[in-house]
Amino acid sequence: MIDYLYKDKHKKIMGYQRIHIELIKLGYHIGKNKVNDIMREKEYLKIKKRNWRKYNSYEGDMGGVKVNEMSQNFKNLFHMKKQVQI
């Protein structure tokens, strides 16, 4: 029945969900996942594969380090203590 609905009646345009609705209207009791499986076995539906890739936020060396034009000393004398420059 799926062959008739897909090929002859709807000329290979409808997907599994519409075929499922047509089957219910005709009185067949079948789940839409089963219709999807049957249509995939008969290669009526194309198998879609997505090319997944791992997320990577690296954008290269951006900005860089500015030249210390004022000759400031950024070294801390005391570990884990706040140093105030005067």
Secondary structure, 3 states (H helix, E strand, C coil): CHHHHHHHHCCCCCCHHHHHHHHHHCCCCCCHHHHHHHHHHCCCCCCCCCCCCCCCCCCCCCCCCCCCCCCCCCCCCCCCCCCCCC
